[in-house]
Amino acid sequence: MIFPNIKQGMRHAGAATAMFLAAACNSASAPVSAPAADPATAKAFDSLAENAAAPGVAAGLYENGALVGTLSWGAADLETGKLMDPGAAFEIASLSKHMTAVAVLKLEAGGKLSRTDAIGDHVAGLPESWRPITLHQLLSHTGGVPDYEAVVGFGFYETGAGAEDVLASVREMPLDFEPGASFHYSNTGYYLLSLAIENASGMSFARYIEEAIFTPADMTQSRVGGSGRRGMAAGYKPAGEGFAPVGPIRAETTLGAGAVVSTLADWGKWRTALRAGALLPRGLADETVSPSALADGSSVNYGYGMIIDQFRGEPRLMHTGQSGGFVSRWEYYPETGRGVMVFANSGEGKLGAVAKGLALSFVPGLDYGALEPVASADASETAFALEALRQAVLGGGATDHLAEGMKAFAVSEDYAPLRAALSPSVATVSDFVLIKAHKVGDRGAVRRVYRARSDEGTLYWELTFVDGELSGLNWEDS
């Protein structure tokens, strides 16, 4: 059955959309009171959700673990016409990995296994080259095991395939690299960890997660596998100008790599339990969100089921999930204690802009338009930055302020159309002030954000300098 893409016919209207930051939040775990609804943000969410390429979207905002607001838009079920409800359950796909990682560490804390163990000590019948790979390397995607999802595709998750089928799909393939030498995202690694959990606990993966994670965290609406669709939004994939239904994920096809089904409210309970040390000691839980070491001593910005990065200079923990019929995106800003979760019921849904829009409105320090100029800004440094920007975009002259890569940007014909589009905004700058600066990486790079007013309006230029030269630029309109 194919359903037309009837965006306007299925969207929540008026007060329904204004559930954003409503006090009740449709959850027993919600706070007694919450910040007042922001109608402008709710309206912006509507606009963003309309372009999410999904029948429906649900989003939650979190502070110190607790769910403090919800938003929903569109359809939970196109066949019945049911509107999206922020209490609906979704396949969270690869966001399951962080729960799997916590389960491994919980077994380690109980003396059942160790992250330094070889996977061959816990799972029988593996290819010889896989056996020495450690649990740590699987947790951090540094083991080199080929990704079975890249081979079998999303349709595999609707079948009754099990462990033998998963491993058979990649067991004849060579390792992507020597274990510990590099990083490559692999669902196979987390499937193997799930089998190790079963071996160490003496339980099925689903039962262990239920007893070790869901029950102590009071996650009453969460489970492993989407069978029966109890309380779930219906999942879809694009089909022509509309959407076609996708069957629920079968737990045995993915286990801890992506089989968890959960809700916005239960995600808040999960975060609260982690924060409170109810699942793991805080120090051990923190290890899941710390960069992972490679064999040569370098590190990758991935912990155990969580990406570690920055957005607009603010430290961020984030991860996405994608199954045949659902997508999810989690962003958490630890220095503020605030986070954003977005779910959509299409396997090809686009959530980046939705999450960004909510984060800009909810997380302090992200909205450039709300930042004041830096009072201590060095005038000569600002003048140097503006001249570097002009050299890069306007071209035709000196390039002494530019690093080699930016010199190529300034003169290459490949970038001529982009330079032409940006030139009016740079050529007519009348006000150029520093509003934010922060270090980037470990090479001494500094990213400075300047508000530039011109005849074309206001842009925010993110200029990265290394050794006193402009090495990168980006621009935002808000």
Order of alpha helices (4+ residues) and beta strands (2+ residues): beta-alpha-alpha-beta-beta-beta-beta-alpha-alpha-alpha-alpha-alpha-alpha-beta-beta-beta-beta-alpha-alpha-beta-beta-beta-beta-beta-beta-alpha-alpha-alpha-alpha-beta-beta-beta-beta
